[in-house]
């Protein structure tokens, strides 16, 4: 019958969808791991504070001795290294509990550096040696120090590492389960209409 042939042809044309491959999912997962590891590595290399054995020192300027170069509330990022005259350094004065950010105006690592604030008419009373220098100023962020005091807390960095480790070590979903969830449910095949029986007389209402 024409109608029956059409219905069967339509039902036969429905094909089961192919199960999606798990390769793209694994590639995205690997890329996410690499990106996270790269960000964490960059933070460790650049931002690991000297208070925890790193090479970076974050200093919030307080006072007027370095004006107009730095002002109160500015954040200065310094990195370890051997300074030269003209460099701004962060150092701990011998026998003093604290740190100073001033400019090197003379001296050397062996005899001690001569240090002076840009806004001062006199040199510092201390001549720090290389082991007293925490870092050379590399980055100046005006006003950021007012809201960045949290970055100077070693516990904040330790918490950041714990969170990063949790992201890296958190178990992902099993691939089989992920593929099963991603596979679409095929539509049910249409049911053909019942074909009339040849020669059968239609029923009459009483």
C-alpha positions as CSV (number, residue, x, y, z in Angstrom):
1,X,0.0,0.0,0.0
2,X,1.3,3.5,-0.7
3,X,0.6,4.8,2.8
4,X,2.2,1.7,4.4
5,X,5.3,2.0,2.2
6,X,5.7,5.7,3.1
7,X,5.4,5.0,6.8
8,X,8.0,2.2,6.7
9,X,10.4,4.2,4.7
10,X,10.2,7.1,7.2
11,X,10.8,4.7,10.1
12,X,13.7,3.1,8.4
13,X,15.4,6.4,7.7
14,X,15.9,7.1,11.5
15,X,19.4,6.1,12.5
16,X,20.9,5.9,16.0
17,X,23.2,8.8,16.8
18,X,26.8,8.1,17.2
19,X,28.2,8.2,20.6
20,X,30.4,11.2,21.1
21,X,34.1,10.5,21.5
22,X,35.8,11.2,24.8
23,X,38.9,12.7,23.2
24,X,37.7,16.3,23.1
25,X,36.7,16.1,26.8
26,X,40.1,14.7,27.8
27,X,41.8,17.4,25.7
28,X,39.8,20.2,27.5
29,X,40.6,18.6,30.9
30,X,44.3,18.4,30.1
31,X,44.3,22.0,28.8
32,X,42.6,23.2,32.0
33,X,45.2,21.4,34.1
34,X,48.0,23.0,32.2
35,X,46.5,26.4,32.4
36,X,46.0,26.1,36.2
37,X,49.5,24.8,36.7
38,X,50.9,27.6,34.6
39,X,49.1,30.3,36.6
40,X,50.1,28.8,39.9
41,X,53.7,28.5,38.7
42,X,53.7,32.2,37.6
43,X,52.4,33.2,41.0
44,X,55.0,31.2,42.8
45,X,57.8,32.5,40.7
46,X,56.8,36.2,40.8
47,X,54.8,36.6,43.9
48,X,56.3,34.2,46.5
49,X,57.2,36.6,49.3
50,X,60.6,37.0,50.8
51,X,59.1,36.3,54.3
52,X,58.6,32.7,53.1
53,X,62.0,32.4,51.4
54,X,61.0,33.8,48.0
55,X,62.4,36.7,45.9
56,X,59.6,39.2,46.0
57,X,59.0,41.9,48.6
58,X,55.8,43.9,48.7
59,X,56.1,47.3,50.5
60,X,53.4,49.7,51.3
61,X,54.9,53.2,51.4
62,X,54.3,55.2,54.6
63,X,55.8,58.6,55.1
64,X,57.1,61.5,53.0
65,X,60.8,60.7,52.6
66,X,60.4,59.3,49.0
67,X,58.1,62.0,47.6
68,X,57.5,62.7,44.8
69,X,58.6,59.3,43.6
70,X,56.4,57.4,46.1
71,X,53.7,58.6,48.3
72,X,51.9,57.1,51.3
73,X,49.6,54.2,50.3
74,X,51.6,53.3,47.2
75,X,52.5,49.7,46.7
76,X,56.1,48.9,45.5
77,X,57.1,45.4,44.3
78,X,60.8,44.7,44.6
79,X,62.8,41.7,43.5
80,X,66.0,40.3,44.9
81,X,69.3,41.3,43.2
82,X,72.5,43.4,43.7
83,X,71.7,47.1,43.5
84,X,73.6,49.8,41.8
85,X,73.7,53.6,42.6
86,X,70.4,55.1,41.5
87,X,68.3,52.0,42.3
88,X,65.6,52.2,44.9
89,X,65.9,49.4,47.4
90,X,64.0,47.9,50.3
91,X,66.3,47.0,53.2
92,X,66.2,46.1,56.8
93,X,68.5,48.5,58.9
94,X,71.0,46.5,61.0
95,X,69.7,46.1,64.5
96,X,66.3,47.7,63.7
97,X,63.0,45.8,63.5
98,X,61.4,47.2,60.3
99,X,62.2,48.0,56.6
100,X,63.0,51.2,54.7
101,X,62.6,52.0,51.0
102,X,65.2,54.6,49.9
103,X,67.5,55.1,47.0
104,X,71.2,54.0,46.7
105,X,73.4,57.0,46.3
106,X,76.8,55.4,46.8
107,X,78.9,52.6,48.3
108,X,79.0,48.9,47.4
109,X,77.9,45.5,48.6
110,X,81.2,44.9,50.5
111,X,81.7,48.3,52.3
112,X,78.0,48.9,52.6
113,X,75.5,51.0,50.6
114,X,74.9,54.7,51.1
115,X,71.2,55.2,51.2
116,X,69.0,58.4,51.0
117,X,65.4,59.2,50.6
118,X,64.5,61.4,47.6
119,X,62.9,64.0,49.8
120,X,65.6,63.9,52.5
121,X,68.6,66.3,52.6
122,X,70.7,63.7,54.4
123,X,71.7,60.1,54.0
124,X,70.5,57.3,56.2
125,X,72.5,56.6,59.3
126,X,72.9,53.0,58.3
127,X,75.1,51.4,55.6
128,X,73.4,48.2,54.8
129,X,75.2,45.3,53.2
130,X,73.9,43.0,50.5
131,X,72.5,40.6,53.0
132,X,70.4,43.5,54.4
133,X,68.8,44.3,51.1
134,X,65.5,42.6,50.5
135,X,65.0,43.7,46.9
136,X,65.3,46.3,44.2
137,X,62.1,48.2,43.3
138,X,60.7,46.9,40.0
139,X,57.0,47.9,40.0
140,X,55.2,50.9,41.4
141,X,51.4,50.8,41.9
142,X,50.1,54.2,43.1
143,X,47.5,53.9,45.8
144,X,47.1,50.2,45.6
145,X,48.8,49.6,49.0
146,X,45.7,50.9,50.7
147,X,43.8,47.8,49.7
148,X,46.6,45.3,49.2
149,X,47.8,44.8,52.8
150,X,46.4,41.3,52.7
151,X,49.1,40.4,50.2
152,X,51.7,41.0,52.8
153,X,50.3,38.3,55.1
154,X,52.1,35.0,54.7
155,X,49.0,33.1,55.7
156,X,47.2,34.6,52.7
157,X,49.8,33.1,50.4
158,X,49.6,29.8,52.2
159,X,45.8,29.8,51.8
160,X,46.2,30.5,48.1
161,X,48.5,27.5,47.7
162,X,46.0,25.3,49.5
163,X,43.2,26.4,47.1
164,X,45.4,25.9,44.1
165,X,46.4,22.4,45.2
166,X,42.7,21.6,45.8
167,X,41.9,22.6,42.2
168,X,44.7,20.6,40.7
169,X,44.0,17.4,42.8
170,X,40.2,17.5,42.7
171,X,39.1,14.2,41.0
172,X,37.3,14.7,37.7
173,X,34.2,12.8,36.6
174,X,34.8,9.3,35.3
175,X,35.0,9.3,31.5
176,X,32.4,6.6,31.0
177,X,29.9,8.5,33.1
178,X,30.7,11.7,31.4
179,X,30.2,10.1,27.9
180,X,26.9,8.5,29.0
181,X,25.6,11.8,30.3
182,X,26.7,13.5,27.1
183,X,25.1,11.0,24.7
184,X,21.7,12.2,23.4
185,X,18.6,9.9,23.9
186,X,17.4,8.8,20.4
187,X,13.9,9.7,19.4
188,X,11.4,6.8,19.3
189,X,10.6,5.6,15.8
190,X,7.1,6.5,14.6
191,X,4.5,3.7,14.6
192,X,2.9,3.2,11.3
193,X,-0.9,3.4,11.0
194,X,-2.8,0.2,10.7
195,X,-3.3,-0.8,7.1
196,X,-6.9,-1.7,6.0
197,X,-7.6,-5.4,5.3
198,X,-8.5,-6.0,1.7
199,X,-12.1,-7.2,1.1
200,X,-13.3,-6.4,4.7
201,X,-16.7,-4.7,4.8
202,X,-17.0,-1.6,7.0
203,X,-19.0,-2.0,10.2
204,X,-22.4,-0.4,10.3
205,X,-23.9,1.2,13.2
206,X,-27.0,-0.5,14.5
